Amino acid sequence: MLKLVKLVSLMVALAGLLHGCAVSEPIPERTVVVDMEPGGLLGNDYVAEAFTIERLLPLKASGLASVRKIDMRYGRLFVLDGRAHRLWVFSMDGDSLLCIDKRGRAANEYMGISDFAIGDNGDIAIYDASSAKLIHYDLKGNYKSHVRLAYADGFLQRRNGNVALLYNRAGNVALAEYGPDGKKLRQAEGEVAKAPLSLSYLGGMAEQGDTVLFTVPFDHTVYALAGESVTPKYKMEFPGHGIPEELWTDDKQAALRRLGSTGGVLYVDQMALCGRNLFMSTNKNTPIIYGIDRNEARAIGNLKLPFSVLYSGKLFVAHDGHVLSAISYGNLKNGLCPVLGDYLEAMPCLAPLNDFALHGDCYWVVVARVNGESLWR
């Protein structure tokens, strides 16, 4: 009898061990699993139904070195060249209307552009983290005013005109809100996942009613500032996409060199709310759509031509809900142009490619419309 009890106990323990190998840990409540394997990614048919490409817009500017952020408002396209620290303004035909390039220490100048926002009053707000300054220009590039704020890792221009700044140090965050005059209105503190590296440019911020949402590097959680408290709100899990152990042990420079070749999802960024859908991207440039009401997240990837080119970069959501993406010269020359004739009938938005000569610093912007509930067909 004793031998039988021992045998049963051993079998139960073995079953538990095998179950632990198959499912390492129970998934906490409210955690959404995002399948990033090719079979789980949403492909061409989904993208064709969820987004309607309205135009492919050539950026006619000499000296545009990079496209870090795009916004569209007041019939204009705003493009941040993060490499050259310039903010370009284009017409909806792609003509250059303005280039704000004011490096310096004067009141109307900045040391660098960390982020920008277009206000409801028509102002262009440029945030310079290095000098802790927010500068306002009008749509013609004329200097209007500036306020001193503080250094931050994240910046968000709220719809009420206030500014939210996020600080993240070793897992301790502080999120402060300032009025248009630069006066601090409130500050909340909390704990988030501790990152192995201090990389301030990773992460995203968005507004959801009275709540400020944000993400931090090396974490898959969307946190929320409501009132004076910071709490986790939406949590995603990417199976098999953990943080490599060497990022905790190597020196910073070695870890940074390895970061680009890491295959996993290390952070979520470029966050924007469009209706009841939260758009995000990852370090793998994979768009993630989180249905707030459904508590479900889907990833777009495994795309074929021409969608693999049209959505090859990060997605940005404009104020009116349009989705924007940038295409480089290399994408055009090696991706779209060789197959242009095959898709012109089905996608007339590609026709402008016939009218412009391509060159090395050429960028185009995809302007697409989100087809509402078809995101969740």
C-alpha positions as CSV (number, residue, x, y, z in Angstrom):
1,M,0.0,0.0,0.0
2,L,2.8,2.4,0.9
3,K,4.5,1.7,-2.4
4,L,1.3,2.5,-4.2
5,V,0.9,5.8,-2.4
6,K,4.5,6.7,-3.3
7,L,3.9,5.8,-7.0
8,V,0.8,7.9,-7.2
9,S,2.7,10.9,-5.6
10,L,5.5,10.5,-8.1
11,M,3.1,10.5,-11.0
12,V,1.3,13.6,-9.7
13,A,4.7,15.4,-9.3
14,L,5.8,14.3,-12.8
15,A,2.5,15.5,-14.3
16,G,3.0,18.9,-12.6
17,L,6.5,19.1,-13.9
18,L,5.4,18.3,-17.4
19,H,2.6,20.9,-17.1
20,G,5.1,23.4,-15.9
21,C,7.2,22.9,-18.9
22,A,4.3,23.3,-21.3
23,V,2.9,26.4,-19.5
24,S,5.7,28.1,-17.6
25,E,3.4,30.3,-15.5
26,P,-0.3,30.9,-15.3
27,I,-1.2,34.0,-17.3
28,P,-2.5,36.7,-14.9
29,E,-6.0,38.0,-15.3
30,R,-6.4,40.9,-17.8
31,T,-3.2,39.8,-19.6
32,V,-3.6,39.5,-23.4
33,V,-1.4,37.1,-25.2
34,V,-0.2,38.5,-28.6
35,D,0.8,35.8,-31.1
36,M,3.9,37.1,-33.0
37,E,4.5,33.9,-34.9
38,P,3.9,34.0,-38.7
39,G,0.7,31.9,-38.4
40,G,-0.7,34.3,-35.8
41,L,0.1,37.5,-37.5
42,L,-2.7,39.3,-39.4
43,G,-1.7,39.4,-43.1
44,N,-2.7,41.0,-46.4
45,D,-6.4,40.3,-46.4
46,Y,-6.9,41.7,-43.0
47,V,-4.9,44.9,-43.8
48,A,-6.7,45.4,-47.1
49,E,-10.1,45.3,-45.2
50,A,-9.0,47.2,-42.1
51,F,-7.2,50.1,-43.9
52,T,-8.0,52.0,-47.1
53,I,-4.9,53.8,-48.6
54,E,-6.0,57.2,-49.8
55,R,-2.8,58.5,-51.2
56,L,0.9,58.0,-51.5
57,L,2.5,61.4,-50.8
58,P,6.0,62.3,-52.0
59,L,7.9,64.6,-49.6
60,K,9.5,67.2,-51.9
61,A,12.3,68.4,-49.8
62,S,16.1,68.5,-50.2
63,G,17.9,67.6,-47.0
64,L,15.3,65.4,-45.3
65,A,17.6,63.0,-43.5
66,S,15.1,60.8,-41.5
67,V,11.5,60.5,-40.5
68,R,11.0,59.9,-36.8
69,K,7.4,61.1,-36.4
70,I,4.5,62.1,-38.6
71,D,1.3,64.0,-37.9
72,M,-1.4,65.4,-40.2
73,R,-3.6,68.4,-39.2
74,Y,-5.0,71.6,-40.7
75,G,-4.5,70.3,-44.2
76,R,-0.7,70.0,-43.6
77,L,1.7,67.1,-43.0
78,F,4.2,67.6,-40.2
79,V,7.4,65.5,-40.3
80,L,10.1,65.3,-37.6
81,D,13.6,64.7,-39.0
82,G,15.1,63.4,-35.7
83,R,18.6,63.0,-37.2
84,A,18.9,66.7,-38.2
85,H,16.6,68.1,-35.5
86,R,14.3,69.8,-38.0
87,L,10.5,70.0,-38.2
88,W,9.2,70.0,-41.8
89,V,5.7,71.1,-42.8
90,F,4.3,69.9,-46.2
91,S,1.2,70.5,-48.2
92,M,-1.0,67.6,-49.0
93,D,0.6,67.6,-52.4
94,G,4.0,67.0,-50.7
95,D,5.3,70.5,-51.3
96,S,7.6,71.9,-48.6
97,L,5.9,74.8,-46.9
98,L,8.2,75.3,-43.9
99,C,11.3,73.9,-42.2
100,I,11.8,74.9,-38.5
101,D,15.6,74.6,-38.0
102,K,16.5,76.8,-35.1
103,R,19.4,75.2,-33.1
104,G,20.8,77.4,-30.4
105,R,20.4,78.8,-26.9
106,A,18.2,81.8,-27.6
107,A,14.6,82.0,-26.4
108,N,13.2,81.0,-29.8
109,E,15.8,78.2,-30.3
110,Y,16.3,74.6,-29.1
111,M,19.3,72.4,-28.6
112,G,17.4,69.5,-30.1
113,I,13.9,68.3,-30.8
114,S,12.8,65.4,-28.5
115,D,9.2,65.5,-29.6
116,F,6.5,67.8,-31.1
117,A,2.8,68.3,-31.0
118,I,0.2,70.3,-33.0
119,G,-2.2,72.1,-30.7
120,D,-5.9,72.7,-31.1
121,N,-5.1,76.4,-31.3
122,G,-2.9,75.9,-34.4
123,D,0.4,76.2,-32.5
124,I,3.4,74.0,-33.2
125,A,4.9,72.9,-29.9
126,I,8.5,71.6,-29.9
127,Y,9.8,70.0,-26.7
128,D,13.5,70.1,-26.1
129,A,14.4,67.7,-23.3
130,S,18.1,68.7,-23.2
131,S,17.2,72.3,-22.2
132,A,13.9,71.4,-20.5
133,K,12.0,73.8,-22.7
134,L,8.8,73.9,-24.6
135,I,8.7,76.3,-27.5
136,H,5.6,77.5,-29.4
137,Y,5.6,78.6,-33.1
138,D,2.7,79.4,-35.3
139,L,1.9,77.5,-38.5
140,K,4.2,79.9,-40.4
141,G,7.1,79.1,-38.1
142,N,7.1,82.4,-36.2
143,Y,8.2,82.2,-32.6
144,K,5.3,82.9,-30.1
145,S,6.5,81.9,-26.6
146,H,8.3,79.4,-24.5
147,V,8.1,77.9,-21.0
148,R,10.7,76.1,-18.9
149,L,9.5,72.7,-17.7
150,A,11.9,69.9,-16.7
151,Y,13.8,67.1,-18.3
152,A,11.7,64.1,-19.2
153,D,11.7,60.7,-20.9
154,G,8.2,61.1,-22.4
155,F,6.2,64.1,-23.6
156,L,2.4,64.4,-24.3
157,Q,0.5,67.5,-25.4
158,R,-3.0,67.1,-23.9
159,R,-6.2,68.2,-25.6
160,N,-6.9,70.7,-22.8
161,G,-3.6,72.5,-23.6
162,N,-1.7,71.0,-20.6
163,V,1.5,69.1,-21.0
164,A,2.4,65.7,-19.4
165,L,6.0,64.7,-18.8
166,L,7.1,61.3,-17.8
167,Y,10.3,60.4,-15.9
168,N,11.5,56.9,-15.6
169,R,14.5,56.0,-13.4
170,A,15.3,52.4,-12.4
171,G,11.6,51.3,-12.2
172,N,10.4,54.4,-10.4
173,V,8.3,56.7,-12.5
174,A,7.0,60.2,-11.9
175,L,4.4,61.7,-14.2
176,A,3.9,65.5,-13.9
177,E,1.3,67.7,-15.6
178,Y,1.9,71.3,-16.4
179,G,-0.4,74.1,-17.5
180,P,0.2,76.2,-20.7
181,D,2.0,78.8,-18.5
182,G,4.5,76.1,-17.3
183,K,3.1,75.8,-13.8
184,K,3.1,72.3,-12.4
185,L,-0.5,71.2,-11.7
186,R,0.1,67.7,-10.3
187,Q,2.5,64.9,-10.0
188,A,2.0,61.2,-9.4
189,E,4.6,58.5,-8.7
190,G,4.6,54.8,-9.0
191,E,6.6,51.7,-9.8
192,V,7.0,50.1,-13.2
193,A,9.1,47.2,-14.6
194,K,12.8,48.0,-14.1
195,A,14.7,48.2,-17.4
196,P,18.3,46.9,-17.7
197,L,19.3,49.9,-19.7
198,S,18.3,53.6,-19.5
199,L,17.0,54.3,-23.0
200,S,14.8,57.4,-22.7
201,Y,13.6,57.5,-26.3
202,L,11.7,54.2,-26.0
203,G,8.1,54.1,-25.0
204,G,4.9,56.0,-25.8
205,M,2.2,58.2,-24.3
206,A,-1.5,58.7,-25.2
207,E,-4.6,60.3,-23.8
208,Q,-7.8,58.4,-22.9
209,G,-10.3,60.8,-21.5
210,D,-8.9,62.2,-18.2
211,T,-6.3,59.4,-18.1
212,V,-2.8,59.5,-19.4
213,L,-1.5,56.2,-20.7
214,F,2.2,55.4,-21.1
215,T,4.6,52.6,-21.7
216,V,8.3,52.2,-20.6
217,P,11.3,50.4,-22.2
218,F,11.6,46.6,-21.9
219,D,8.1,46.1,-20.7
220,H,4.8,45.1,-22.4
221,T,2.4,46.9,-20.0
222,V,0.4,50.0,-20.6
223,Y,0.3,52.1,-17.4
224,A,-2.3,54.7,-16.5
225,L,-2.1,58.0,-14.6
226,A,-5.6,58.6,-13.1
227,G,-5.8,61.2,-10.4
228,E,-2.6,60.9,-8.4
229,S,-1.9,57.2,-8.9
230,V,0.0,55.2,-11.5
231,T,-1.3,51.7,-12.1
232,P,-1.0,49.0,-14.7
233,K,-4.0,49.1,-17.1
234,Y,-3.4,46.8,-20.1
235,K,-0.9,44.0,-20.0
236,M,0.3,42.1,-23.0
237,E,2.4,38.9,-23.2
238,F,4.5,38.0,-26.2
239,P,5.4,34.3,-25.7
240,G,9.1,33.6,-26.2
241,H,9.9,37.4,-26.3
242,G,11.6,38.0,-23.0
243,I,14.5,40.3,-22.2
244,P,17.9,38.6,-22.9
245,E,19.8,38.0,-19.7
246,E,23.0,39.6,-21.2
247,L,21.3,43.0,-21.2
248,W,21.4,42.9,-17.4
249,T,25.0,41.8,-17.2
250,D,26.9,43.3,-20.1
251,D,28.3,46.8,-20.1
252,K,26.0,49.4,-21.6
253,Q,27.9,49.8,-24.9
254,A,28.0,46.0,-25.5
255,A,24.3,45.7,-24.7
256,L,23.4,48.5,-27.1
257,R,25.4,46.8,-29.9
258,R,23.4,43.6,-29.3
259,L,20.1,45.3,-29.0
260,G,19.6,45.8,-32.7
261,S,20.1,42.1,-33.5
262,T,17.8,40.8,-30.7
263,G,14.8,39.0,-32.2
264,G,12.3,39.5,-29.3
265,V,9.8,42.3,-28.6
266,L,11.7,44.4,-26.1
267,Y,9.4,47.4,-25.9
268,V,6.1,48.9,-27.1
269,D,6.1,52.5,-28.4
270,Q,4.3,55.0,-30.7
271,M,1.0,54.7,-28.8
272,A,-2.1,56.5,-30.0
273,L,-5.8,56.1,-29.3
274,C,-8.2,55.9,-32.3
275,G,-11.8,55.5,-31.2
276,R,-11.8,52.4,-28.9
277,N,-8.6,51.0,-30.4
278,L,-5.2,51.6,-29.0
279,F,-2.5,51.6,-31.8
280,M,1.0,50.7,-30.8
281,S,4.3,49.6,-32.4
282,T,7.3,47.6,-31.2
283,N,11.0,47.6,-31.7
284,K,10.3,45.1,-34.5
285,N,8.1,47.8,-36.3
286,T,5.1,45.4,-35.9
287,P,1.8,47.3,-35.5
288,I,-0.2,46.2,-32.5
289,I,-4.0,47.0,-32.3
290,Y,-5.5,46.7,-28.8
291,G,-9.3,46.6,-28.7
292,I,-10.1,48.3,-25.4
293,D,-13.7,47.1,-25.1
294,R,-12.7,43.6,-26.3
295,N,-9.6,43.3,-24.2
296,E,-7.9,41.7,-27.2
297,A,-4.7,42.6,-29.1
298,R,-3.7,41.7,-32.6
299,A,-0.4,42.1,-34.4
300,I,0.0,42.9,-38.1
301,G,2.8,41.3,-40.0
302,N,3.8,38.5,-42.4
303,L,2.7,40.9,-45.2
304,K,3.4,40.4,-48.9
305,L,3.8,43.1,-51.6
306,P,2.7,45.8,-51.8
307,F,1.6,45.9,-48.1
308,S,5.0,44.8,-46.8
309,V,6.4,48.1,-48.2
310,L,3.4,50.4,-47.5
311,Y,3.4,49.3,-43.8
312,S,7.1,48.6,-43.4
313,G,7.7,51.2,-40.8
314,K,6.0,52.4,-37.6
315,L,2.4,53.5,-37.8
316,F,1.4,57.0,-36.6
317,V,-2.2,58.0,-35.9
318,A,-3.2,61.6,-36.8
319,H,-5.8,63.6,-34.9
320,D,-8.6,62.7,-37.3
321,G,-7.9,59.0,-37.1
322,H,-5.8,58.6,-40.3
323,V,-2.9,56.2,-40.1
324,L,0.4,57.4,-41.5
325,S,3.6,55.5,-42.4
326,A,6.9,56.5,-44.1
327,I,8.6,54.8,-47.0
328,S,12.3,55.4,-47.8
329,Y,14.1,55.4,-51.1
330,G,15.3,51.8,-50.5
331,N,11.8,50.6,-49.9
332,L,10.6,52.2,-53.1
333,K,13.4,51.2,-55.4
334,N,13.7,47.6,-54.3
335,G,10.1,47.0,-53.2
336,L,7.3,48.9,-54.8
337,C,8.8,50.1,-58.1
338,P,9.6,46.7,-59.6
339,V,6.0,45.5,-59.1
340,L,4.2,48.8,-59.7
341,G,2.4,47.7,-62.9
342,D,0.9,44.7,-61.2
343,Y,-0.9,46.7,-58.6
344,L,-1.9,50.1,-60.3
345,E,-5.3,48.9,-61.2
346,A,-6.2,47.6,-57.8
347,M,-4.3,50.4,-55.9
348,P,-4.4,53.7,-57.9
349,C,-2.8,55.4,-54.9
350,L,0.5,54.1,-56.2
351,A,0.2,56.1,-59.5
352,P,2.4,59.0,-58.2
353,L,5.4,56.7,-58.3
354,N,5.4,57.1,-62.1
355,D,5.6,60.9,-61.9
356,F,8.7,61.5,-59.7
357,A,12.3,60.6,-60.1
358,L,13.7,58.7,-57.1
359,H,16.8,59.8,-55.3
360,G,18.7,58.8,-52.2
361,D,17.0,61.2,-49.7
362,C,13.5,60.5,-51.1
363,Y,10.7,59.8,-48.6
364,W,7.0,59.2,-49.2
365,V,4.2,59.0,-46.7
366,V,1.3,56.6,-46.8
367,V,-2.0,58.2,-45.8
368,A,-4.6,55.5,-44.9
369,R,-8.1,55.5,-43.4
370,V,-9.1,53.2,-40.6
371,N,-12.2,51.2,-41.5
372,G,-13.7,51.1,-38.0
373,E,-15.1,47.8,-36.9
374,S,-13.4,45.9,-39.8
375,L,-10.4,46.0,-37.5
376,W,-12.2,43.2,-35.6
377,R,-13.9,41.2,-38.3
